[in-house]
Amino acid sequence: MLGGAGVGKSRLINALTQTILRHLNMSTAQLDSIKLLLCAPTGKAAYGIKGTTLHSAFVLPVNQCSTELKPLSNTTRNTLWSKMRDTRLIIINEISMVGSRMIQQVDLHLKQIFQTSQPFAGMSLIAFGNFNQLPLVGDRYIFQPNSNNVYADFCGNPLWELFHIYYLT
């Protein structure tokens, strides 16, 4: 969901969260089994939606300039799996601040956590943001390939192509 400042992206995130939790609570007996992950690339954006940062949720490296993503240790993978095993929906706020490298790292860690090759481990993602803001530092836009290969610019980012865009006004 894309839209400029003041169109109600954060309000919609809160409304979706409440609706989804209410719906899932009716269909399941245990509240503990309901997992909806709210996250954002910065602490301020995460706080605004009562979520967590992408770095914290997916154990991403602090140094985003590194091109190599080290695999999760078995202990970390098991801990994340036990926390996320019932997660079916991830909402990301401020997607415009998530670069192509960061979204690839989220995808790779989800695949490792759930030991699958499906994009984002088969989970649904809803992303909110406004691309008419400052450009990213040290990364490329999420819709651009995470590569220095000149020919890759023609292909785009295959992960971004999984998203459907809706504009809020």
N, C-alpha and C positions, 0 to 999 in steps of 0.2 A: 504494500500500500504506500504509494508515494503522494506527497502533497507538501505545499509550502507551510510556512509558519502560521499557526493559528487555525488550521483547518480541523483540528480535533484528533490528531493521530494518537496522542497519549490518552485522551478520553476514550477513544475507540478500543485501545489496548485494555484499559480497565473494564470497559463494558464486555468485551470478548472474554476476558479472564473470568469475570463473575458469571457470565452465561455458561461458559464451558464447565466451570467447576460445579455450578448448580445442576447442569445436565448430567455430568458424570456421577455426581453424588446420588442422583436418583437411580442410576443404573447399576451402582455397585454398593456393596454393604459396608466396605471399609474405606474410610477417608484416606488412609495411608497408601492405598493402591492408586490414588489419583495423582498423576504427575504431569504438571504443566510447567515448563521451564521458561521463565522470563529472563532475558539477558540483554546486554548492550555492551558496546565496546569500551565505554568509560564508566567510571563510578557514578558520576552525576546523572548520566542518562539511565543507568541501572536503578539508581535510587528513585528516580522519577516514576518508575513503573513498579517499584517494590520488587526488583529482581536482583540479579547478580551480574558481574562482568563476564564477558566471554572468556577472558584469561582464567578467571577463577573456576568457572563451570567446566571448562574443557582442558584445564592445565596447559595453557598455551605459554610459550616462552615469552618472557618480558621483552627480550631483544627481538623486535620484529624485522630487523635488518638482515638477520641470518637467513639464508636460503634453505638450510637443512633443518628438518624437523625430526628430532630424536624420538624414537618409539617410547611409549609409556612403559614404565616398569610393570611387572606382573602385579605387584602390590597396588600400585596406583590404578591400573586397569580394573582390578577386582573391586577396589573401593568405589570407583566411578560406576562400574556396572551395578553394584548393589544400590547405589543412590538413584541411578537412572533406569533401572530395569523396567519400570512401568511407564516411563516417559513416552508419550505419543505425539506431543506437540511442543515445538520450540518457537517462542516469539522473540524476535530480535528487534530492538528499538534502535534508531539511528543507524540504519543499514548503510547510509552514505559515508559513515566513518569506518566501515568494515572494508578492507581492501581485498583484492583477489587472493593474496597470500594468506590472509587471516581466514577467509571463508574456506580455503583449501585445507588449512590446518584443522579447522573445526570438523570438516568432512573426514579427514584422515583419522582424527582421534575418535570420532563416532564409529567409523568402520573398525578401528582397532578394539574399542571397548566392547562392541557387540559382535565382533568377529564375523563380519559380513562384507561383501563387496558392493552392496547397494549404496547409492548416493545418500549421504546423511543417515546411514544405517536404516533406511526405510521410514524415517520419521518425517512428519509434516512440519514445514517451517512457514511461518508468517513473518514477513519483514516489513518494517515501517521506516520511512525516512524521507529526506529531501536532498536531492542531488544538486540543488542550486545553492550550495554552501561552499565553504573553502575546500580546495583540493586536498587530497590525502598527502601525508608526508611519509616518504620512505616506502610507499606501496602504490599500486595501480588501482584504479576504480574496480569495483567488484565485477563489472561487466566486461572488463578487459582481461586478456590472458595473463596468467602469472608466469611470464617468460620474457627473456630478452631476445628471443628469436623474432626477427623482423617478419617472417611469414606467419607467425602465430597471431599477429594483429588482425589478419583476415578471418580467423576462426572464432575469435571471441572466447569467452570463458564458458566451458561446457556446463559448469555448475550453475551459472547465472541463467542459462537457457532453460533450466528446470522451473524457474519462477514465472508466474503470470503476474503482470503488472496491472494494478488498479489505481486510478488517480482519485484522490479525495479533493473536493473543492468546498 
